Amino acid sequence: MKFTKPFLLATLIVTLSGCASPAMDNENENAARNRGAVGGALLGATAGALTGDASLAVKGAALGGVTGGVAGSMKDTDDARNAQRTQVTADGLAQDNRTDAEKRVAEVEAEIKLIELEQQLADLKEEKEDNGA
């Protein structure tokens, strides 16, 4: 029994440490859940190991993993809602919210500016022809 406790604890820690890699968080919508589960399991296993009872360490790891996973899932859900609200706001700002009258005024102003530029171009061509002749 003396060999089983340290071996079980070492195996549990190595397993959970291996799960806590950056690959777990890359482009993962459940990143907080994963981190919470791993962190909770480590915390539970440590608390159980401190008591000196291997079965308590395993139970603590399971309870901590579930608790951390649930807490992380709540954060993931909140993050997803915030991202959706931000996207809705961005989409609303990207739309053209001008009235039809405002759009028509902008079109007329653009047409007037185009006519003015065409007139300036014609004047420059005429001036160039007068200087060249």
VMD Tcl script that builds the backbone (N, CA, C; Angstrom):
set m [mol new atoms 399]
animate dup $m
set s [atomselect $m all]
$s set {name element resname resid chain x y z} {
  {N N MET 1 A 0.834 -1.195 0.000}
  {CA C MET 1 A 0.000 0.000 0.000}
  {C C MET 1 A 0.869 1.246 0.000}
  {N N LYS 2 A 2.064 1.142 0.589}
  {CA C LYS 2 A 2.950 2.292 0.660}
  {C C LYS 2 A 3.436 2.686 -0.732}
  {N N PHE 3 A 3.625 1.714 -1.609}
  {CA C PHE 3 A 4.076 1.972 -2.967}
  {C C PHE 3 A 2.931 2.513 -3.831}
  {N N THR 4 A 1.698 2.109 -3.559}
  {CA C THR 4 A 0.555 2.462 -4.390}
  {C C THR 4 A 0.225 3.946 -4.327}
  {N N LYS 5 A 0.253 4.538 -3.154}
  {CA C LYS 5 A -0.119 5.954 -3.019}
  {C C LYS 5 A 0.795 6.878 -3.822}
  {N N PRO 6 A 2.105 6.801 -3.637}
  {CA C PRO 6 A 2.972 7.696 -4.419}
  {C C PRO 6 A 2.884 7.423 -5.918}
  {N N PHE 7 A 2.769 6.146 -6.274}
  {CA C PHE 7 A 2.675 5.802 -7.690}
  {C C PHE 7 A 1.394 6.368 -8.296}
  {N N LEU 8 A 0.282 6.212 -7.585}
  {CA C LEU 8 A -1.001 6.725 -8.057}
  {C C LEU 8 A -0.960 8.239 -8.178}
  {N N LEU 9 A -0.408 8.888 -7.188}
  {CA C LEU 9 A -0.319 10.344 -7.207}
  {C C LEU 9 A 0.584 10.826 -8.337}
  {N N ALA 10 A 1.721 10.185 -8.510}
  {CA C ALA 10 A 2.647 10.573 -9.584}
  {C C ALA 10 A 2.008 10.365 -10.949}
  {N N THR 11 A 1.311 9.261 -11.118}
  {CA C THR 11 A 0.636 8.987 -12.389}
  {C C THR 11 A -0.439 10.026 -12.666}
  {N N LEU 12 A -1.199 10.369 -11.655}
  {CA C LEU 12 A -2.260 11.359 -11.807}
  {C C LEU 12 A -1.687 12.722 -12.174}
  {N N ILE 13 A -0.645 13.136 -11.496}
  {CA C ILE 13 A -0.039 14.444 -11.762}
  {C C ILE 13 A 0.562 14.489 -13.160}
  {N N VAL 14 A 1.263 13.451 -13.562}
  {CA C VAL 14 A 1.858 13.411 -14.907}
  {C C VAL 14 A 0.764 13.446 -15.970}
  {N N THR 15 A -0.290 12.695 -15.748}
  {CA C THR 15 A -1.390 12.665 -16.717}
  {C C THR 15 A -2.040 14.032 -16.845}
  {N N LEU 16 A -2.351 14.646 -15.725}
  {CA C LEU 16 A -3.015 15.941 -15.768}
  {C C LEU 16 A -2.090 17.042 -16.265}
  {N N SER 17 A -0.821 16.958 -15.943}
  {CA C SER 17 A 0.137 17.947 -16.445}
  {C C SER 17 A 0.274 17.841 -17.953}
  {N N GLY 18 A 0.214 16.642 -18.467}
  {CA C GLY 18 A 0.286 16.452 -19.915}
  {C C GLY 18 A -0.920 17.030 -20.625}
  {N N CYS 19 A -2.053 17.065 -19.946}
  {CA C CYS 19 A -3.257 17.638 -20.549}
  {C C CYS 19 A -3.207 19.158 -20.578}
  {N N ALA 20 A -2.404 19.746 -19.722}
  {CA C ALA 20 A -2.366 21.207 -19.624}
  {C C ALA 20 A -1.341 21.775 -20.593}
  {N N SER 21 A -1.586 21.600 -21.863}
  {CA C SER 21 A -0.660 22.107 -22.877}
  {C C SER 21 A -1.314 23.242 -23.648}
  {N N PRO 22 A -0.519 24.099 -24.308}
  {CA C PRO 22 A -1.090 25.194 -25.093}
  {C C PRO 22 A -1.962 24.695 -26.239}
  {N N ALA 23 A -1.732 23.489 -26.707}
  {CA C ALA 23 A -2.546 22.958 -27.800}
  {C C ALA 23 A -4.004 22.835 -27.382}
  {N N MET 24 A -4.243 22.740 -26.084}
  {CA C MET 24 A -5.603 22.623 -25.591}
  {C C MET 24 A -6.377 23.921 -25.802}
  {N N ASP 25 A -5.680 25.058 -25.860}
  {CA C ASP 25 A -6.334 26.354 -25.925}
  {C C ASP 25 A -6.362 26.953 -27.324}
  {N N ASN 26 A -5.589 26.422 -28.249}
  {CA C ASN 26 A -5.516 27.007 -29.580}
  {C C ASN 26 A -6.824 26.814 -30.331}
  {N N GLU 27 A -7.452 27.927 -30.689}
  {CA C GLU 27 A -8.689 27.897 -31.479}
  {C C GLU 27 A -9.715 26.936 -30.889}
  {N N ASN 28 A -9.886 26.982 -29.589}
  {CA C ASN 28 A -10.803 26.063 -28.932}
  {C C ASN 28 A -11.863 26.872 -28.218}
  {N N GLU 29 A -13.113 26.660 -28.584}
  {CA C GLU 29 A -14.185 27.421 -27.952}
  {C C GLU 29 A -14.467 26.955 -26.525}
  {N N ASN 30 A -13.895 25.837 -26.129}
  {CA C ASN 30 A -14.074 25.316 -24.773}
  {C C ASN 30 A -12.793 25.414 -23.961}
  {N N ALA 31 A -11.961 26.389 -24.250}
  {CA C ALA 31 A -10.652 26.499 -23.596}
  {C C ALA 31 A -10.789 26.691 -22.089}
  {N N ALA 32 A -11.713 27.539 -21.655}
  {CA C ALA 32 A -11.870 27.784 -20.217}
  {C C ALA 32 A -12.357 26.521 -19.501}
  {N N ARG 33 A -13.230 25.772 -20.148}
  {CA C ARG 33 A -13.694 24.516 -19.546}
  {C C ARG 33 A -12.531 23.557 -19.351}
  {N N ASN 34 A -11.691 23.453 -20.374}
  {CA C ASN 34 A -10.549 22.538 -20.286}
  {C C ASN 34 A -9.583 22.962 -19.188}
  {N N ARG 35 A -9.266 24.259 -19.155}
  {CA C ARG 35 A -8.354 24.747 -18.113}
  {C C ARG 35 A -8.961 24.565 -16.731}
  {N N GLY 36 A -10.256 24.837 -16.603}
  {CA C GLY 36 A -10.916 24.674 -15.315}
  {C C GLY 36 A -10.920 23.232 -14.849}
  {N N ALA 37 A -11.170 22.322 -15.778}
  {CA C ALA 37 A -11.193 20.899 -15.409}
  {C C ALA 37 A -9.812 20.421 -14.973}
  {N N VAL 38 A -8.797 20.801 -15.723}
  {CA C VAL 38 A -7.436 20.375 -15.369}
  {C C VAL 38 A -7.011 20.995 -14.047}
  {N N GLY 39 A -7.260 22.288 -13.902}
  {CA C GLY 39 A -6.883 22.967 -12.658}
  {C C GLY 39 A -7.631 22.420 -11.457}
  {N N GLY 40 A -8.920 22.176 -11.622}
  {CA C GLY 40 A -9.711 21.615 -10.528}
  {C C GLY 40 A -9.261 20.217 -10.158}
  {N N ALA 41 A -8.928 19.424 -11.168}
  {CA C ALA 41 A -8.452 18.062 -10.892}
  {C C ALA 41 A -7.120 18.090 -10.155}
  {N N LEU 42 A -6.229 18.969 -10.583}
  {CA C LEU 42 A -4.939 19.083 -9.883}
  {C C LEU 42 A -5.133 19.542 -8.444}
  {N N LEU 43 A -5.997 20.516 -8.262}
  {CA C LEU 43 A -6.255 21.026 -6.915}
  {C C LEU 43 A -6.881 19.940 -6.039}
  {N N GLY 44 A -7.856 19.227 -6.584}
  {CA C GLY 44 A -8.500 18.157 -5.825}
  {C C GLY 44 A -7.550 17.024 -5.496}
  {N N ALA 45 A -6.711 16.656 -6.468}
  {CA C ALA 45 A -5.741 15.575 -6.225}
  {C C ALA 45 A -4.725 15.990 -5.178}
  {N N THR 46 A -4.291 17.239 -5.242}
  {CA C THR 46 A -3.321 17.722 -4.254}
  {C C THR 46 A -3.926 17.730 -2.860}
  {N N ALA 47 A -5.154 18.224 -2.761}
  {CA C ALA 47 A -5.813 18.257 -1.451}
  {C C ALA 47 A -5.998 16.844 -0.907}
  {N N GLY 48 A -6.383 15.922 -1.786}
  {CA C GLY 48 A -6.550 14.537 -1.346}
  {C C GLY 48 A -5.230 13.892 -0.974}
  {N N ALA 49 A -4.176 14.205 -1.723}
  {CA C ALA 49 A -2.858 13.628 -1.440}
  {C C ALA 49 A -2.309 14.142 -0.118}
  {N N LEU 50 A -2.627 15.372 0.217}
  {CA C LEU 50 A -2.148 15.931 1.483}
  {C C LEU 50 A -2.736 15.200 2.688}
  {N N THR 51 A -3.897 14.599 2.497}
  {CA C THR 51 A -4.485 13.832 3.597}
  {C C THR 51 A -3.804 12.474 3.744}
  {N N GLY 52 A -3.109 12.038 2.685}
  {CA C GLY 52 A -2.407 10.763 2.753}
  {C C GLY 52 A -3.247 9.585 2.315}
  {N N ASP 53 A -4.433 9.816 1.805}
  {CA C ASP 53 A -5.314 8.728 1.388}
  {C C ASP 53 A -5.437 8.756 -0.136}
  {N N ALA 54 A -5.017 7.689 -0.794}
  {CA C ALA 54 A -5.029 7.636 -2.261}
  {C C ALA 54 A -6.446 7.706 -2.819}
  {N N SER 55 A -7.377 7.025 -2.175}
  {CA C SER 55 A -8.752 7.052 -2.686}
  {C C SER 55 A -9.346 8.448 -2.549}
  {N N LEU 56 A -8.964 9.157 -1.503}
  {CA C LEU 56 A -9.440 10.528 -1.333}
  {C C LEU 56 A -8.824 11.443 -2.388}
  {N N ALA 57 A -7.587 11.173 -2.774}
  {CA C ALA 57 A -6.938 11.960 -3.827}
  {C C ALA 57 A -7.665 11.775 -5.154}
  {N N VAL 58 A -8.036 10.540 -5.449}
  {CA C VAL 58 A -8.757 10.263 -6.696}
  {C C VAL 58 A -10.130 10.921 -6.671}
  {N N LYS 59 A -10.823 10.804 -5.545}
  {CA C LYS 59 A -12.138 11.438 -5.427}
  {C C LYS 59 A -12.022 12.956 -5.522}
  {N N GLY 60 A -10.997 13.511 -4.885}
  {CA C GLY 60 A -10.784 14.961 -4.955}
  {C C GLY 60 A -10.485 15.417 -6.369}
  {N N ALA 61 A -9.701 14.630 -7.097}
  {CA C ALA 61 A -9.386 14.973 -8.486}
  {C C ALA 61 A -10.642 14.940 -9.345}
  {N N ALA 62 A -11.475 13.930 -9.143}
  {CA C ALA 62 A -12.710 13.826 -9.927}
  {C C ALA 62 A -13.648 14.984 -9.606}
  {N N LEU 63 A -13.826 15.261 -8.331}
  {CA C LEU 63 A -14.707 16.353 -7.926}
  {C C LEU 63 A -14.164 17.697 -8.397}
  {N N GLY 64 A -12.867 17.906 -8.235}
  {CA C GLY 64 A -12.256 19.158 -8.686}
  {C C GLY 64 A -12.342 19.327 -10.188}
  {N N GLY 65 A -12.144 18.246 -10.928}
  {CA C GLY 65 A -12.238 18.311 -12.385}
  {C C GLY 65 A -13.630 18.678 -12.854}
  {N N VAL 66 A -14.635 18.065 -12.249}
  {CA C VAL 66 A -16.019 18.377 -12.623}
  {C C VAL 66 A -16.357 19.820 -12.267}
  {N N THR 67 A -16.001 20.223 -11.052}
  {CA C THR 67 A -16.304 21.590 -10.614}
  {C C THR 67 A -15.594 22.614 -11.490}
  {N N GLY 68 A -14.321 22.403 -11.758}
  {CA C GLY 68 A -13.568 23.324 -12.610}
  {C C GLY 68 A -14.103 23.349 -14.029}
  {N N GLY 69 A -14.488 22.194 -14.541}
  {CA C GLY 69 A -15.054 22.130 -15.890}
  {C C GLY 69 A -16.363 22.880 -16.004}
  {N N VAL 70 A -17.225 22.755 -14.996}
  {CA C VAL 70 A -18.500 23.476 -15.006}
  {C C VAL 70 A -18.260 24.977 -14.938}
  {N N ALA 71 A -17.366 25.396 -14.051}
  {CA C ALA 71 A -17.064 26.828 -13.943}
  {C C ALA 71 A -16.470 27.353 -15.248}
  {N N GLY 72 A -15.584 26.590 -15.864}
  {CA C GLY 72 A -15.000 27.004 -17.138}
  {C C GLY 72 A -16.032 27.058 -18.249}
  {N N SER 73 A -16.976 26.123 -18.249}
  {CA C SER 73 A -18.037 26.129 -19.258}
  {C C SER 73 A -18.894 27.377 -19.141}
  {N N MET 74 A -19.134 27.812 -17.911}
  {CA C MET 74 A -19.911 29.040 -17.714}
  {C C MET 74 A -19.166 30.232 -18.301}
  {N N LYS 75 A -17.849 30.261 -18.136}
  {CA C LYS 75 A -17.055 31.346 -18.716}
  {C C LYS 75 A -17.059 31.262 -20.237}
  {N N ASP 76 A -16.938 30.059 -20.785}
  {CA C ASP 76 A -16.992 29.896 -22.238}
  {C C ASP 76 A -18.318 30.402 -22.798}
  {N N THR 77 A -19.415 30.077 -22.109}
  {CA C THR 77 A -20.731 30.540 -22.549}
  {C C THR 77 A -20.814 32.056 -22.510}
  {N N ASP 78 A -20.315 32.660 -21.448}
  {CA C ASP 78 A -20.318 34.114 -21.334}
  {C C ASP 78 A -19.462 34.750 -22.428}
  {N N ASP 79 A -18.301 34.176 -22.700}
  {CA C ASP 79 A -17.436 34.695 -23.767}
  {C C ASP 79 A -18.122 34.606 -25.124}
  {N N ALA 80 A -18.820 33.499 -25.375}
  {CA C ALA 80 A -19.523 33.334 -26.652}
  {C C ALA 80 A -20.631 34.369 -26.793}
  {N N ARG 81 A -21.353 34.630 -25.713}
  {CA C ARG 81 A -22.413 35.648 -25.766}
  {C C ARG 81 A -21.835 37.028 -26.013}
  {N N ASN 82 A -20.738 37.349 -25.346}
  {CA C ASN 82 A -20.102 38.652 -25.560}
  {C C ASN 82 A -19.604 38.789 -26.993}
  {N N ALA 83 A -19.045 37.732 -27.539}
  {CA C ALA 83 A -18.564 37.769 -28.927}
  {C C ALA 83 A -19.727 37.976 -29.889}
  {N N GLN 84 A -20.854 37.339 -29.606}
  {CA C GLN 84 A -22.024 37.493 -30.470}
  {C C GLN 84 A -22.558 38.920 -30.387}
  {N N ARG 85 A -22.628 39.486 -29.185}
  {CA C ARG 85 A -23.099 40.873 -29.041}
  {C C ARG 85 A -22.177 41.835 -29.764}
  {N N THR 86 A -20.883 41.602 -29.652}
  {CA C THR 86 A -19.916 42.460 -30.331}
  {C C THR 86 A -20.092 42.373 -31.840}
  {N N GLN 87 A -20.318 41.171 -32.355}
  {CA C GLN 87 A -20.497 41.003 -33.799}
  {C C GLN 87 A -21.776 41.681 -34.272}
  {N N VAL 88 A -22.853 41.583 -33.499}
  {CA C VAL 88 A -24.109 42.238 -33.863}
  {C C VAL 88 A -23.914 43.749 -33.906}
  {N N THR 89 A -23.194 44.290 -32.926}
  {CA C THR 89 A -22.920 45.732 -32.910}
  {C C THR 89 A -22.074 46.135 -34.105}
  {N N ALA 90 A -21.058 45.358 -34.413}
  {CA C ALA 90 A -20.191 45.670 -35.559}
  {C C ALA 90 A -20.975 45.612 -36.864}
  {N N ASP 91 A -21.852 44.629 -36.997}
  {CA C ASP 91 A -22.672 44.536 -38.206}
  {C C ASP 91 A -23.608 45.734 -38.329}
  {N N GLY 92 A -24.167 46.168 -37.207}
  {CA C GLY 92 A -25.054 47.331 -37.225}
  {C C GLY 92 A -24.327 48.602 -37.609}
  {N N LEU 93 A -23.101 48.755 -37.134}
  {CA C LEU 93 A -22.329 49.949 -37.471}
  {C C LEU 93 A -21.869 49.937 -38.924}
  {N N ALA 94 A -21.692 48.764 -39.485}
  {CA C ALA 94 A -21.211 48.657 -40.862}
  {C C ALA 94 A -22.302 48.973 -41.884}
  {N N GLN 95 A -23.548 48.931 -41.489}
  {CA C GLN 95 A -24.647 49.188 -42.416}
  {C C GLN 95 A -24.754 50.676 -42.728}
  {N N ASP 96 A -25.295 50.974 -43.906}
  {CA C ASP 96 A -25.542 52.355 -44.315}
  {C C ASP 96 A -26.898 52.763 -43.743}
  {N N ASN 97 A -26.870 53.597 -42.718}
  {CA C ASN 97 A -28.100 53.967 -42.016}
  {C C ASN 97 A -28.664 55.306 -42.469}
  {N N ARG 98 A -28.181 55.810 -43.604}
  {CA C ARG 98 A -28.684 57.094 -44.088}
  {C C ARG 98 A -30.082 56.927 -44.673}
  {N N THR 99 A -30.850 58.027 -44.637}
  {CA C THR 99 A -32.171 58.004 -45.255}
  {C C THR 99 A -32.006 58.083 -46.764}
  {N N ASP 100 A -33.100 57.837 -47.485}
  {CA C ASP 100 A -33.048 57.917 -48.945}
  {C C ASP 100 A -32.690 59.324 -49.402}
  {N N ALA 101 A -33.200 60.326 -48.692}
  {CA C ALA 101 A -32.895 61.717 -49.048}
  {C C ALA 101 A -31.406 62.002 -48.872}
  {N N GLU 102 A -30.823 61.516 -47.786}
  {CA C GLU 102 A -29.392 61.728 -47.553}
  {C C GLU 102 A -28.553 61.019 -48.615}
  {N N LYS 103 A -28.987 59.830 -49.009}
  {CA C LYS 103 A -28.273 59.109 -50.061}
  {C C LYS 103 A -28.348 59.865 -51.383}
  {N N ARG 104 A -29.523 60.404 -51.709}
  {CA C ARG 104 A -29.700 61.146 -52.964}
  {C C ARG 104 A -28.852 62.414 -52.958}
  {N N VAL 105 A -28.798 63.118 -51.825}
  {CA C VAL 105 A -27.970 64.328 -51.719}
  {C C VAL 105 A -26.506 63.973 -51.977}
  {N N ALA 106 A -26.047 62.866 -51.413}
  {CA C ALA 106 A -24.664 62.446 -51.626}
  {C C ALA 106 A -24.410 62.121 -53.096}
  {N N GLU 107 A -25.381 61.498 -53.761}
  {CA C GLU 107 A -25.237 61.197 -55.187}
  {C C GLU 107 A -25.161 62.472 -56.018}
  {N N VAL 108 A -26.025 63.445 -55.704}
  {CA C VAL 108 A -26.031 64.713 -56.444}
  {C C VAL 108 A -24.717 65.454 -56.228}
  {N N GLU 109 A -24.225 65.472 -54.996}
  {CA C GLU 109 A -22.941 66.129 -54.720}
  {C C GLU 109 A -21.815 65.463 -55.508}
  {N N ALA 110 A -21.846 64.148 -55.602}
  {CA C ALA 110 A -20.823 63.428 -56.369}
  {C C ALA 110 A -20.927 63.761 -57.855}
  {N N GLU 111 A -22.148 63.861 -58.373}
  {CA C GLU 111 A -22.337 64.223 -59.780}
  {C C GLU 111 A -21.830 65.633 -60.052}
  {N N ILE 112 A -22.110 66.569 -59.154}
  {CA C ILE 112 A -21.642 67.955 -59.312}
  {C C ILE 112 A -20.118 67.989 -59.299}
  {N N LYS 113 A -19.509 67.270 -58.383}
  {CA C LYS 113 A -18.045 67.225 -58.300}
  {C C LYS 113 A -17.455 66.638 -59.584}
  {N N LEU 114 A -18.100 65.618 -60.130}
  {CA C LEU 114 A -17.641 65.007 -61.378}
  {C C LEU 114 A -17.719 66.001 -62.534}
  {N N ILE 115 A -18.809 66.745 -62.613}
  {CA C ILE 115 A -18.959 67.765 -63.668}
  {C C ILE 115 A -17.884 68.833 -63.525}
  {N N GLU 116 A -17.617 69.265 -62.284}
  {CA C GLU 116 A -16.576 70.277 -62.050}
  {C C GLU 116 A -15.206 69.762 -62.484}
  {N N LEU 117 A -14.903 68.513 -62.170}
  {CA C LEU 117 A -13.615 67.934 -62.560}
  {C C LEU 117 A -13.500 67.801 -64.077}
  {N N GLU 118 A -14.600 67.418 -64.741}
  {CA C GLU 118 A -14.585 67.338 -66.203}
  {C C GLU 118 A -14.353 68.712 -66.820}
  {N N GLN 119 A -14.947 69.747 -66.243}
  {CA C GLN 119 A -14.763 71.117 -66.738}
  {C C GLN 119 A -13.310 71.557 -66.550}
  {N N GLN 120 A -12.726 71.243 -65.391}
  {CA C GLN 120 A -11.322 71.593 -65.151}
  {C C GLN 120 A -10.414 70.883 -66.149}
  {N N LEU 121 A -10.708 69.636 -66.436}
  {CA C LEU 121 A -9.916 68.877 -67.404}
  {C C LEU 121 A -10.027 69.493 -68.799}
  {N N ALA 122 A -11.237 69.865 -69.180}
  {CA C ALA 122 A -11.431 70.506 -70.488}
  {C C ALA 122 A -10.679 71.828 -70.550}
  {N N ASP 123 A -10.708 72.620 -69.465}
  {CA C ASP 123 A -9.985 73.899 -69.429}
  {C C ASP 123 A -8.484 73.677 -69.562}
  {N N LEU 124 A -7.955 72.661 -68.876}
  {CA C LEU 124 A -6.523 72.365 -68.965}
  {C C LEU 124 A -6.128 71.933 -70.376}
  {N N LYS 125 A -6.975 71.127 -71.028}
  {CA C LYS 125 A -6.689 70.707 -72.401}
  {C C LYS 125 A -6.690 71.907 -73.343}
  {N N GLU 126 A -7.656 72.798 -73.152}
  {CA C GLU 126 A -7.753 73.991 -74.005}
  {C C GLU 126 A -6.542 74.891 -73.794}
  {N N GLU 127 A -6.134 75.046 -72.532}
  {CA C GLU 127 A -4.961 75.875 -72.222}
  {C C GLU 127 A -3.700 75.268 -72.829}
  {N N LYS 128 A -3.601 73.950 -72.791}
  {CA C LYS 128 A -2.438 73.268 -73.353}
  {C C LYS 128 A -2.397 73.441 -74.877}
  {N N GLU 129 A -3.564 73.359 -75.517}
  {CA C GLU 129 A -3.633 73.543 -76.969}
  {C C GLU 129 A -3.270 74.970 -77.358}
  {N N ASP 130 A -3.697 75.955 -76.552}
  {CA C ASP 130 A -3.380 77.356 -76.838}
  {C C ASP 130 A -1.883 77.609 -76.690}
  {N N ASN 131 A -1.255 77.005 -75.701}
  {CA C ASN 131 A 0.183 77.185 -75.474}
  {C C ASN 131 A 1.004 76.424 -76.505}
  {N N GLY 132 A 0.502 75.320 -76.983}
  {CA C GLY 132 A 1.226 74.487 -77.937}
  {C C GLY 132 A 1.114 75.015 -79.355}
  {N N ALA 133 A 0.141 75.804 -79.660}
  {CA C ALA 133 A -0.072 76.268 -81.034}
  {C C ALA 133 A 0.704 77.479 -81.408}
}
mol reanalyze $m
mol bondsrecalc $m
mol representation Tube
mol addrep $m
